[in-house]
């Protein structure tokens, strides 16, 4: 069988039989990959501890028809050890891993930008330089943009009229002018849309200075956008500590 090597983040693991495990990875060159890690649940496993969620690894695999097989693993960074010590960061990171998996729906399709975004997001969580909830929401809106669903938080999502606008519709792509506003559109605070725009563009001074009530409203809109586009909610989002 062909063998290949890549860098990856471990997104998820599940038991297989008595000693094996299926690992879901987001890799730099091969996109989302599922592979069997044989014997990793045994006490004497050579690399079982390296194949845990949040792990940044250098991995070698044999290519299979449906599942690849892990043959070698080297740890590049064990982010889980740091994140597990802090509940807000752990839950935000868990939601990021789930979102990364959902937003790369086709296995083995290269997704370099999503991979780099996830690496950067996890490193930011570990560093503690920004509120974990803000890091998560920034990851969600940027991940949507990479997937081709970039939301608009200033210009009208339909006609492009310059904003700011007060109406917001998830199904309409974001902010809407009064002419394009659809029935049932939300009316978020102007500061909330400014915050979401800052998270999308990486304007951290504006994001860090935001008010908690606007952060909560922004989190709700970010979650709604993700749910709309992937057509299902993220199971880990309700567990996120929003402060």
C-alpha positions in Angstrom: 0.0 0.0 0.0 1.2 3.6 -0.7 2.7 5.3 2.4 2.6 9.1 3.0 3.7 11.5 5.7 2.0 14.7 6.8 1.5 17.2 9.7 -1.9 17.1 11.3 -4.1 18.0 14.2 -6.1 15.3 15.9 -9.8 16.2 15.8 -11.5 13.2 17.3 -10.9 9.6 18.4 -13.2 6.6 18.8 -12.7 3.1 20.1 -12.4 0.2 17.7 -12.4 -3.3 19.1 -10.5 -4.0 22.2 -7.2 -2.2 21.6 -7.5 -0.1 18.4 -8.7 3.4 17.8 -10.0 5.4 14.8 -8.5 8.9 14.7 -9.9 11.8 12.7 -7.2 14.2 11.6 -7.1 17.5 9.8 -3.8 17.4 7.9 -1.8 20.1 6.0 -1.6 18.4 2.6 -4.3 15.7 2.6 -7.2 17.5 4.3 -9.5 15.5 6.7 -8.3 11.9 7.1 -9.6 9.0 9.1 -7.1 6.3 10.1 -6.9 3.2 12.3 -4.3 3.3 15.1 -3.7 -0.3 16.0 -3.0 -1.3 19.6 -2.9 2.3 20.9 -5.2 1.5 23.8 -2.8 -1.0 25.2 -0.6 0.1 28.1 2.6 -0.5 26.2 1.6 1.4 23.0 4.4 3.4 21.5 2.4 6.4 20.4 -1.1 6.1 22.0 -0.7 9.3 24.1 0.3 11.3 21.0 -3.0 10.5 19.2 -5.3 12.5 21.5 -7.5 15.4 20.5 -5.6 18.8 20.2 -2.4 16.9 19.4 -0.2 18.5 16.7 1.6 15.7 15.2 3.9 14.5 12.4 2.4 11.3 11.2 3.1 8.5 8.7 0.2 6.5 7.3 -0.5 3.6 4.9 -3.2 4.5 2.5 -6.3 2.2 2.6 -9.6 2.0 0.7 -11.8 3.5 3.4 -9.4 4.0 6.4 -5.7 4.6 6.4 -3.4 2.9 9.0 -1.1 4.8 11.3 2.4 3.5 11.2 4.4 6.2 12.9 3.7 9.4 15.0 5.9 12.1 16.4 4.5 14.8 18.7 5.0 18.5 17.6 2.9 20.0 20.3 0.5 18.5 22.9 -2.0 21.3 23.2 -4.5 19.2 25.1 -2.3 19.1 28.3 -2.6 22.9 28.6 -6.2 23.3 27.5 -7.5 20.6 29.8 -6.4 22.6 32.8 -8.8 25.5 31.9 -12.5 24.8 31.3 -13.3 27.9 29.1 -10.3 27.2 26.9 -11.0 23.5 26.8 -14.6 23.8 25.7 -13.8 26.6 23.2 -11.1 24.4 21.7 -13.4 21.4 21.6 -15.9 23.4 19.6 -13.2 24.5 17.2 -12.2 20.9 16.6 -15.8 19.9 15.9 -16.3 22.9 13.6 -13.1 22.1 11.7 -14.3 18.6 11.0 -17.8 19.7 9.9 -16.4 22.4 7.6 -14.1 19.9 5.8 -16.8 17.5 4.6 -14.9 15.8 1.9 -12.2 13.3 3.0 -8.7 13.7 1.6 -9.5 17.0 -0.1 -6.7 19.4 0.7 -7.8 22.2 3.1 -4.6 24.0 3.9 -6.3 27.3 4.9 -8.6 25.5 7.4 -5.6 23.6 8.8 -3.5 26.8 9.3 -6.5 28.6 10.8 -7.0 25.7 13.3 -3.3 25.7 14.2 -3.3 29.4 14.8 -6.5 29.3 16.8 -5.3 26.5 19.1 -2.0 28.3 19.6 -3.9 31.5 20.6 -6.0 29.5 23.0 -2.9 28.0 24.6 -1.2 31.4 24.9 -4.1 32.9 26.8 -3.7 36.3 25.0 -7.4 36.7 24.2 -10.7 35.6 25.8 -11.4 32.0 24.7 -14.9 32.8 23.6 -13.6 35.5 21.3 -11.0 33.1 19.9 -13.8 30.6 19.2 -16.1 33.1 17.5 -13.2 34.5 15.4 -12.4 30.9 14.3 -16.0 30.2 13.4 -16.5 33.3 11.2 -13.2 32.9 9.5 -13.7 29.2 9.0 -17.0 30.0 7.3 -15.2 32.5 5.1 -12.6 30.0 4.0 -15.4 27.5 3.2 -16.9 30.0 0.8 -19.6 31.4 3.1 -18.1 34.7 4.2 -20.7 36.6 6.2 -21.1 40.4 5.8 -21.1 42.5 8.9 -21.0 46.0 7.4 -22.0 46.1 3.7 -25.4 44.8 2.7 -25.0 41.1 1.9 -27.4 41.3 -1.0 -26.9 44.6 -2.8 -23.5 45.7 -1.4 -24.8 49.0 -0.1 -22.2 50.4 2.4 -23.1 50.1 6.0 -23.4 50.0 8.9 -26.9 48.4 8.7 -29.1 47.3 11.6 -30.9 44.3 10.1 -29.2 40.9 10.1 -30.4 37.6 8.5 -28.5 34.4 8.8 -30.2 33.0 5.7 -29.4 36.2 3.8 -25.7 36.1 4.4 -25.4 38.7 7.2 -26.2 42.4 7.4 -29.0 43.8 5.2 -30.0 47.3 4.3 -33.6 48.4 4.8 -34.4 47.8 1.2 -33.1 44.2 1.2 -34.3 43.4 4.8 -36.3 40.2 5.0 -39.2 39.5 7.4 -37.9 38.1 10.7 -34.5 39.7 10.4 -32.7 40.2 13.7 -31.8 43.7 15.0 -28.4 43.2 16.7 -26.7 46.2 18.3 -24.3 48.1 16.1 -21.5 47.2 18.5 -22.2 43.5 18.0 -21.8 43.7 14.3 -18.7 45.8 14.7 -17.3 43.1 17.0 -18.1 40.4 14.5 -16.4 42.4 11.7 -13.3 42.8 14.0 -13.2 39.1 14.6 -13.4 38.3 10.9 -10.7 40.8 10.0 -8.4 40.1 13.0 -8.8 43.5 14.6 -8.0 42.3 18.2 -7.8 45.7 19.9 -11.5 46.3 19.0 -12.5 42.8 19.9 -10.7 42.8 23.3 -12.3 46.1 24.2 -15.8 44.9 23.5 -18.6 44.8 26.1 -19.7 41.3 27.5 -23.3 41.8 26.4 -22.1 42.4 22.8 -19.8 39.4 23.0 -22.8 37.2 24.0 -24.9 38.5 21.2 -22.1 38.0 18.7 -21.6 34.4 19.9 -25.2 33.7 19.2 -25.0 35.1 15.7 -21.8 33.2 15.0 -23.3 29.9 16.2 -26.5 30.6 14.1 -24.4 31.2 11.0 -22.5 27.9 11.4 -25.7 26.0 12.1 -27.3 27.4 9.0 -24.5 26.5 6.7 -23.6 23.0 8.0 -27.3 22.3 8.5 -26.8 21.0 12.0 -25.7 22.4 15.3 -22.3 21.8 16.9 -22.9 19.5 19.9 -20.0 21.1 21.8 -21.2 24.7 21.6 -23.8 24.5 24.5 -20.9 23.4 26.8 -18.8 26.5 26.0 -18.2 28.8 29.0 -19.2 32.2 27.7 -18.2 33.9 31.0 
